[in-house]
Amino acid sequence: MTRSAAGSGDPAPEVLQSAVVSFGLLASTMRLHLVWVLAQGECDVSGLAERVGGTLPAVSQHLAKLKLAGLVHSRREGRRQVYLVDDPDLVTVVQLMIGQLADRSARSRDARGLGA
């Protein structure tokens, strides 16, 4: 019998495959940065491009991939397309991972005497 990852058994193959797809999409620095920004609140393409340091076409292409995978959503607001992450689990995973890595990096800098 297969149980969820929260139980003592292994996750079902389709759950693992879904995770691989999601993590694969987040393996791009720009896409991960986009999800990080959108986890903090909705934003249009111009604002996202400015925040992540990308061109409008590149950001739009990454957003299209994230949207196709169901990781981000968009809505029209007048003439603008506004993007958002409405999956609290995805927000939690991204914030936890980046927060842990940032803490680890800070501890490493402090241990080397490079802290601020």
C-alpha positions as CSV (number, residue, x, y, z in Angstrom):
1,M,0.0,0.0,0.0
2,T,1.3,3.4,-1.0
3,R,0.8,6.4,1.4
4,S,1.5,10.1,1.1
5,A,5.0,11.5,1.8
6,A,3.6,12.6,5.2
7,G,3.0,9.0,6.1
8,S,5.5,6.2,6.5
9,G,5.2,4.9,3.0
10,D,6.6,6.1,-0.3
11,P,4.7,8.6,-2.4
12,A,2.9,7.3,-5.5
13,P,4.8,7.5,-8.8
14,E,2.5,10.1,-10.2
15,V,3.2,12.3,-7.1
16,L,6.9,11.9,-7.6
17,Q,6.6,12.8,-11.3
18,S,4.6,15.9,-10.5
19,A,7.2,17.0,-8.0
20,V,10.0,16.4,-10.6
21,V,8.1,18.7,-13.0
22,S,7.6,21.4,-10.4
23,F,11.2,21.3,-9.1
24,G,12.5,21.1,-12.7
25,L,10.7,24.4,-13.5
26,L,12.1,26.0,-10.3
27,A,15.6,24.9,-11.2
28,S,16.0,28.0,-13.3
29,T,17.3,31.0,-11.4
30,M,15.0,33.4,-13.1
31,R,11.9,31.2,-12.7
32,L,12.7,30.7,-9.0
33,H,13.2,34.4,-8.6
34,L,9.9,35.1,-10.3
35,V,8.1,32.7,-8.0
36,W,9.9,34.3,-5.0
37,V,8.7,37.8,-6.0
38,L,5.2,36.6,-6.7
39,A,5.0,34.8,-3.4
40,Q,5.3,38.3,-1.8
41,G,2.4,39.6,-3.9
42,E,1.0,40.0,-7.4
43,C,2.9,41.9,-10.0
44,D,2.8,42.7,-13.7
45,V,5.5,41.7,-16.3
46,S,7.2,45.1,-16.2
47,G,7.5,45.1,-12.4
48,L,8.8,41.5,-12.5
49,A,11.3,42.2,-15.2
50,E,12.7,45.1,-13.1
51,R,12.8,43.0,-9.9
52,V,14.6,40.0,-11.5
53,G,16.8,42.0,-13.9
54,G,15.4,40.3,-17.0
55,T,14.1,41.6,-20.3
56,L,10.3,41.7,-20.9
57,P,10.4,38.9,-23.5
58,A,12.5,36.6,-21.3
59,V,10.3,37.2,-18.2
60,S,7.2,36.6,-20.3
61,Q,8.6,33.4,-21.6
62,H,9.4,32.1,-18.1
63,L,6.0,33.2,-16.9
64,A,4.3,31.3,-19.7
65,K,6.1,28.1,-18.7
66,L,5.2,28.6,-15.0
67,K,1.6,29.3,-16.0
68,L,1.4,26.3,-18.2
69,A,2.5,24.1,-15.3
70,G,0.0,25.7,-13.0
71,L,2.6,27.2,-10.7
72,V,1.5,30.8,-11.4
73,H,-1.8,32.4,-12.6
74,S,-2.7,35.6,-14.2
75,R,-5.6,38.0,-14.4
76,R,-6.3,41.0,-16.5
77,E,-6.4,44.3,-14.8
78,G,-7.3,46.9,-17.4
79,R,-4.6,46.7,-20.1
80,R,-2.1,44.9,-17.8
81,Q,-1.7,41.2,-17.1
82,V,-1.1,40.7,-13.4
83,Y,0.6,37.5,-12.2
84,L,0.3,35.7,-8.9
85,V,1.0,32.5,-7.0
86,D,-2.2,31.3,-5.4
87,D,-0.8,28.0,-4.1
88,P,0.1,28.4,-0.5
89,D,2.1,25.1,-0.5
90,L,4.3,26.3,-3.3
91,V,4.9,29.6,-1.5
92,T,5.8,27.8,1.7
93,V,8.3,25.5,-0.1
94,V,10.0,28.3,-1.9
95,Q,10.2,30.6,1.1
96,L,11.4,27.7,3.3
97,M,14.1,26.6,0.9
98,I,15.4,30.1,0.1
99,G,15.2,31.1,3.8
100,Q,17.2,28.1,4.9
101,L,19.8,28.6,2.2
102,A,20.1,32.3,3.1
103,D,20.5,31.4,6.8
104,R,23.2,28.9,5.9
105,S,25.0,31.4,3.8
106,A,24.9,34.0,6.6
107,R,26.2,31.5,9.2
108,S,29.0,30.5,6.8
109,R,30.0,34.2,6.3
110,D,29.8,34.8,10.1
111,A,32.0,31.7,10.7
112,R,34.6,33.1,8.3
113,G,34.4,36.6,9.9
114,L,32.8,38.1,6.9
115,G,29.5,39.0,8.5
116,A,28.1,42.5,8.4
